[in-house]
């Protein structure tokens, strides 16, 4: 369940205020990964590689608290 963050006590408030003024307040990251072990595991499990990869990537992202935040109507939710 999401809850509204109190920006006054949030340790990332200054970063949020700085970047929220940008027209495009985000960036992208590209990296080469060796997915051979993941492909082998997906084949062993008999599941499509894309679904296996997507599930594993989302599990990793959700372990980082800052990546679970959402901005809705200028408010930050966790």
PATIRO-807023 format. One record per atom (N, C-alpha, C): residue number from 1; residue in one letter; atom name; y, z, x. Coordinates in steps of 0.05 Angstrom, whole numbers, plus 5000, padded with zeros to 4 digits. Example, Ala and Ser with C-alpha at 12.3 -4.5 7.8 and 13.67 -1.06 7.14 Angstrom:
BEGIN
<1; a; N; <4886; 5156; 5264>> <1; a; CA; <4910; 5156; 5246>> <1; a; C; <4934; 5156; 5264>> <2; s; N; <4955; 5142; 5257>> <2; s; CA; <4979; 5143; 5273>> <2; s; C; <5001; 5157; 5258>> 
END
This chain:
BEGIN
<1; x; N; <4977; 5000; 5017>> <1; x; CA; <5000; 5000; 5000>> <1; x; C; <5025; 5000; 5018>> <2; x; N; <5044; 4983; 5011>> <2; x; CA; <5068; 4981; 5028>> <2; x; C; <5088; 5003; 5020>> <3; x; N; <5104; 5011; 5040>> <3; x; CA; <5125; 5030; 5034>> <3; x; C; <5150; 5021; 5050>> <4; x; N; <5173; 5027; 5038>> <4; x; CA; <5199; 5020; 5050>> <4; x; C; <5204; 5038; 5074>> <5; x; N; <5212; 5026; 5097>> <5; x; CA; <5218; 5041; 5121>> <5; x; C; <5246; 5052; 5119>> <6; x; N; <5250; 5076; 5130>> <6; x; CA; <5276; 5088; 5132>> <6; x; C; <5288; 5077; 5158>> <7; x; N; <5307; 5058; 5156>> <7; x; CA; <5318; 5045; 5180>> <7; x; C; <5333; 5065; 5198>> <8; x; N; <5344; 5086; 5186>> <8; x; CA; <5360; 5105; 5202>> <8; x; C; <5343; 5118; 5223>> <9; x; N; <5318; 5123; 5218>> <9; x; CA; <5301; 5137; 5237>> <9; x; C; <5281; 5118; 5251>> <10; x; N; <5283; 5092; 5246>> <10; x; CA; <5263; 5073; 5257>> <10; x; C; <5270; 5067; 5285>> <11; x; N; <5251; 5069; 5304>> <11; x; CA; <5256; 5064; 5332>> <11; x; C; <5262; 5035; 5338>> <12; x; N; <5257; 5016; 5320>> <12; x; CA; <5262; 4988; 5325>> <12; x; C; <5286; 4978; 5309>> <13; x; N; <5302; 4996; 5298>> <13; x; CA; <5325; 4988; 5281>> <13; x; C; <5344; 4970; 5296>> <14; x; N; <5351; 4976; 5321>> <14; x; CA; <5370; 4959; 5335>> <14; x; C; <5359; 4931; 5339>> <15; x; N; <5334; 4928; 5344>> <15; x; CA; <5322; 4901; 5347>> <15; x; C; <5323; 4887; 5321>> <16; x; N; <5316; 4901; 5299>> <16; x; CA; <5317; 4888; 5273>> <16; x; C; <5345; 4878; 5266>> <17; x; N; <5364; 4895; 5270>> <17; x; CA; <5392; 4888; 5263>> <17; x; C; <5401; 4864; 5280>> <18; x; N; <5394; 4864; 5306>> <18; x; CA; <5402; 4842; 5323>> <18; x; C; <5389; 4815; 5314>> <19; x; N; <5363; 4815; 5311>> <19; x; CA; <5349; 4790; 5305>> <19; x; C; <5353; 4781; 5276>> <20; x; N; <5358; 4799; 5258>> <20; x; CA; <5361; 4791; 5230>> <20; x; C; <5386; 4775; 5225>> <21; x; N; <5404; 4775; 5244>> <21; x; CA; <5428; 4758; 5242>> <21; x; C; <5424; 4729; 5251>> <22; x; N; <5401; 4723; 5262>> <22; x; CA; <5395; 4696; 5272>> <22; x; C; <5387; 4679; 5248>> <23; x; N; <5392; 4653; 5251>> <23; x; CA; <5384; 4634; 5230>> <23; x; C; <5353; 4632; 5229>> <24; x; N; <5341; 4633; 5253>> <24; x; CA; <5311; 4633; 5255>> <24; x; C; <5303; 4656; 5272>> <25; x; N; <5300; 4680; 5260>> <25; x; CA; <5295; 4705; 5275>> <25; x; C; <5265; 4709; 5283>> <26; x; N; <5253; 4688; 5294>> <26; x; CA; <5225; 4691; 5302>> <26; x; C; <5220; 4672; 5326>> <27; x; N; <5197; 4675; 5338>> <27; x; CA; <5190; 4657; 5360>> <27; x; C; <5160; 4651; 5358>> <28; x; N; <5152; 4631; 5372>> <28; x; CA; <5123; 4624; 5373>> <28; x; C; <5112; 4629; 5400>> <29; x; N; <5086; 4631; 5401>> <29; x; CA; <5072; 4635; 5426>> <29; x; C; <5047; 4617; 5426>> <30; x; N; <5043; 4602; 5448>> <30; x; CA; <5020; 4585; 5450>> <30; x; C; <5005; 4593; 5475>> <31; x; N; <4978; 4594; 5473>> <31; x; CA; <4962; 4600; 5497>> <31; x; C; <4936; 4586; 5495>> <32; x; N; <4924; 4580; 5518>> <32; x; CA; <4898; 4568; 5519>> <32; x; C; <4877; 4591; 5520>> <33; x; N; <4857; 4589; 5503>> <33; x; CA; <4836; 4609; 5502>> <33; x; C; <4809; 4596; 5505>> <34; x; N; <4791; 4609; 5519>> <34; x; CA; <4764; 4600; 5520>> <34; x; C; <4749; 4612; 5497>> <35; x; N; <4743; 4596; 5477>> <35; x; CA; <4730; 4606; 5453>> <35; x; C; <4700; 4602; 5453>> <36; x; N; <4689; 4596; 5477>> <36; x; CA; <4660; 4590; 5479>> <36; x; C; <4643; 4614; 5468>> <37; x; N; <4649; 4639; 5476>> <37; x; CA; <4633; 4661; 5465>> <37; x; C; <4636; 4664; 5435>> <38; x; N; <4660; 4659; 5424>> <38; x; CA; <4664; 4661; 5395>> <38; x; C; <4649; 4639; 5381>> <39; x; N; <4649; 4615; 5392>> <39; x; CA; <4634; 4593; 5380>> <39; x; C; <4604; 4599; 5379>> <40; x; N; <4594; 4610; 5401>> <40; x; CA; <4565; 4617; 5403>> <40; x; C; <4559; 4639; 5382>> <41; x; N; <4576; 4658; 5379>> <41; x; CA; <4571; 4680; 5360>> <41; x; C; <4572; 4669; 5331>> <42; x; N; <4591; 4651; 5325>> <42; x; CA; <4593; 4640; 5299>> <42; x; C; <4568; 4624; 5292>> <43; x; N; <4558; 4609; 5312>> <43; x; CA; <4533; 4594; 5308>> <43; x; C; <4510; 4613; 5303>> <44; x; N; <4508; 4634; 5319>> <44; x; CA; <4487; 4653; 5316>> <44; x; C; <4487; 4666; 5288>> <45; x; N; <4511; 4672; 5278>> <45; x; CA; <4513; 4684; 5252>> <45; x; C; <4511; 4663; 5229>> <46; x; N; <4513; 4638; 5236>> <46; x; CA; <4511; 4617; 5216>> <46; x; C; <4535; 4615; 5198>> <47; x; N; <4558; 4620; 5210>> <47; x; CA; <4583; 4619; 5195>> <47; x; C; <4601; 4598; 5208>> <48; x; N; <4620; 4586; 5192>> <48; x; CA; <4638; 4566; 5204>> <48; x; C; <4655; 4579; 5225>> <49; x; N; <4660; 4565; 5247>> <49; x; CA; <4676; 4575; 5269>> <49; x; C; <4704; 4583; 5259>> <50; x; N; <4717; 4567; 5243>> <50; x; CA; <4744; 4573; 5234>> <50; x; C; <4745; 4600; 5220>> <51; x; N; <4726; 4605; 5202>> <51; x; CA; <4726; 4630; 5187>> <51; x; C; <4721; 4654; 5206>> <52; x; N; <4703; 4650; 5225>> <52; x; CA; <4698; 4671; 5245>> <52; x; C; <4723; 4677; 5261>> <53; x; N; <4735; 4656; 5272>> <53; x; CA; <4759; 4658; 5288>> <53; x; C; <4782; 4671; 5272>> <54; x; N; <4786; 4662; 5247>> <54; x; CA; <4808; 4673; 5231>> <54; x; C; <4804; 4703; 5225>> <55; x; N; <4779; 4710; 5219>> <55; x; CA; <4774; 4739; 5214>> <55; x; C; <4779; 4756; 5239>> <56; x; N; <4770; 4746; 5262>> <56; x; CA; <4773; 4761; 5286>> <56; x; C; <4803; 4763; 5294>> <57; x; N; <4818; 4741; 5290>> <57; x; CA; <4846; 4741; 5297>> <57; x; C; <4862; 4760; 5279>> <58; x; N; <4855; 4760; 5253>> <58; x; CA; <4869; 4778; 5234>> <58; x; C; <4862; 4808; 5240>> <59; x; N; <4838; 4813; 5248>> <59; x; CA; <4830; 4840; 5255>> <59; x; C; <4847; 4850; 5279>> <60; x; N; <4850; 4832; 5299>> <60; x; CA; <4866; 4840; 5322>> <60; x; C; <4896; 4844; 5315>> <61; x; N; <4907; 4826; 5299>> <61; x; CA; <4935; 4828; 5292>> <61; x; C; <4940; 4853; 5276>> <62; x; N; <4922; 4860; 5258>> <62; x; CA; <4926; 4884; 5241>> <62; x; C; <4923; 4910; 5256>> <63; x; N; <4913; 4909; 5281>> <63; x; CA; <4912; 4933; 5298>> <63; x; C; <4939; 4940; 5310>> <64; x; N; <4958; 4922; 5309>> <64; x; CA; <4985; 4926; 5320>> <64; x; C; <5004; 4933; 5297>> <65; x; N; <5013; 4957; 5296>> <65; x; CA; <5029; 4966; 5273>> <65; x; C; <5053; 4949; 5269>> <66; x; N; <5067; 4941; 5290>> <66; x; CA; <5092; 4925; 5287>> <66; x; C; <5087; 4898; 5274>> <67; x; N; <5062; 4888; 5276>> <67; x; CA; <5056; 4862; 5265>> <67; x; C; <5048; 4864; 5235>> <68; x; N; <5047; 4888; 5225>> <68; x; CA; <5041; 4892; 5196>> <68; x; C; <5066; 4895; 5179>> <69; x; N; <5089; 4896; 5192>> <69; x; CA; <5114; 4899; 5177>> <69; x; C; <5121; 4873; 5163>> <70; x; N; <5135; 4876; 5140>> <70; x; CA; <5145; 4853; 5125>> <70; x; C; <5174; 4858; 5117>> <71; x; N; <5189; 4836; 5116>> <71; x; CA; <5217; 4837; 5108>> <71; x; C; <5219; 4824; 5081>> <72; x; N; <5228; 4839; 5061>> <72; x; CA; <5232; 4828; 5034>> <72; x; C; <5260; 4836; 5025>> <73; x; N; <5276; 4816; 5019>> <73; x; CA; <5303; 4820; 5009>> <73; x; C; <5319; 4837; 5028>> <74; x; N; <5316; 4833; 5054>> <74; x; CA; <5331; 4848; 5075>> <74; x; C; <5321; 4876; 5080>> <75; x; N; <5299; 4884; 5067>> <75; x; CA; <5288; 4911; 5071>> <75; x; C; <5261; 4908; 5086>> <76; x; N; <5256; 4928; 5104>> <76; x; CA; <5232; 4927; 5120>> <76; x; C; <5211; 4945; 5107>> <77; x; N; <5187; 4934; 5103>> <77; x; CA; <5165; 4948; 5092>> <77; x; C; <5142; 4950; 5111>> <78; x; N; <5128; 4972; 5111>> <78; x; CA; <5104; 4976; 5128>> <78; x; C; <5080; 4977; 5110>> 
END
